[in-house]
Amino acid sequence: MDREQLVINRTNISAFDTFNREYALKAISICSILGKFQIIAVDYDDSLYVDKIDLKEYEAFGNYINKEEYDASSTYAEIIVNESVCSKLRLSEQEMMAAIAHEIGHIMFFFKSDKEKYGGQAEEVYCDQFACKIGLAKPLYTLLNKLVLSGNYQEELVQQIKNRLIYIMMFLIY
């Protein structure tokens, strides 16, 4: 595998290519399992797995992961992006890269051996933490603010996003 091609971009969104150039090696250095397979970036309308993951049509990004064999190299992973939602939210390239990093965090979480001990919002915080660790805390913060202000989410989910924003603030302060 070309170690700089963590994500194979099958969309029209250049943020995936920029992410590969700027963050792929750093991501793999944080989680070596990511070096064993490639993640396919696909448009919402082109993914065969949108229904399996229950990605809502108002959500900008989602992911699908399947591994049927023991070896991580057998993993099939997608980051699914809804370009029209990204456009409506006016996401910058940096915000899209923060979303990409967050979705890669979900793929990393899939491989955690102790993930059953995580509850509530722990997986979301784990994924946010990965995006922050690779240097995308500020765009992740602005992205989540856009989600809060979008009016697309029910109050319970808005509150969960606000809780995540508080956590991300720690990365912005230090």
C-alpha positions, -999 to 999 in steps of 0.1 A, spaced: 0 0 0 12 35 -8 15 48 28 5 83 17 -28 71 2 -47 64 34 -79 74 17 -87 66 -19 -108 95 -31 -137 86 -54 -155 119 -48 -151 154 -62 -139 167 -29 -103 178 -28 -102 178 10 -96 140 8 -65 145 -13 -52 173 9 -59 151 40 -37 124 24 -9 148 17 -10 165 51 -22 139 76 -20 103 63 14 96 77 6 112 110 -26 92 112 -8 59 105 19 68 131 -9 72 157 -26 40 147 -5 15 127 -35 -6 118 -45 21 94 -14 12 73 -29 -23 66 -58 -12 44 -71 18 25 -102 37 32 -125 45 2 -141 80 1 -174 78 -17 -203 101 -23 -236 95 -5 -253 85 -37 -225 61 -47 -222 41 -15 -239 7 -13 -238 9 25 -258 41 33 -288 22 45 -267 -2 66 -253 26 87 -285 46 88 -268 78 75 -294 105 74 -297 127 43 -289 158 64 -256 144 77 -225 154 59 -202 125 67 -205 89 79 -185 56 77 -189 20 70 -165 -7 82 -165 -44 74 -139 -70 84 -147 -107 79 -113 -122 85 -89 -120 115 -62 -100 96 -68 -62 95 -57 -61 59 -91 -77 50 -109 -46 62 -132 -27 39 -138 8 51 -156 38 35 -160 74 44 -193 85 30 -198 121 22 -229 141 12 -216 169 -9 -248 188 -10 -249 189 28 -213 200 30 -222 228 6 -253 238 25 -232 239 57 -205 259 39 -178 237 52 -143 248 45 -116 224 34 -102 224 69 -136 216 84 -140 188 59 -105 174 68 -116 176 105 -147 155 96 -125 131 77 -102 127 107 -133 122 129 -146 94 106 -111 78 106 -114 79 144 -145 57 141 -126 33 120 -98 32 146 -124 27 174 -137 -4 155 -103 -20 162 -101 -12 199 -100 -43 219 -116 -27 250 -143 -7 233 -171 -24 252 -161 -5 283 -169 28 265 -204 41 270 -225 71 261 -206 97 240 -172 80 246 -168 69 210 -176 104 196 -151 119 221 -125 93 211 -130 103 174 -129 140 182 -97 134 202 -80 118 172 -89 148 150 -75 171 176 -43 151 180 -34 154 144 -39 192 145 -75 197 134 -91 209 167 -100 244 155 -117 233 123 -135 205 142 -148 231 167 -161 254 139 -176 223 121 -195 212 152 -207 248 158 -221 247 122 -240 215 130 -255 230 162 -266 261 142 -279 241 112 -313 233 128 -310 197 115 -306 180 148 -330 174 177 -323 191 210 -308 159 226 -282 156 199 -275 193 199 -267 190 236 -244 161 229 -226 181 203 -223 210 227 -207 186 253 -182 176 226 -174 213 220 -165 217 257 -141 188 254 -125 202 222 -120 236 240 -93 219 261 -73 213 229 -77 249 218 -66 263 251 -33 243 254 
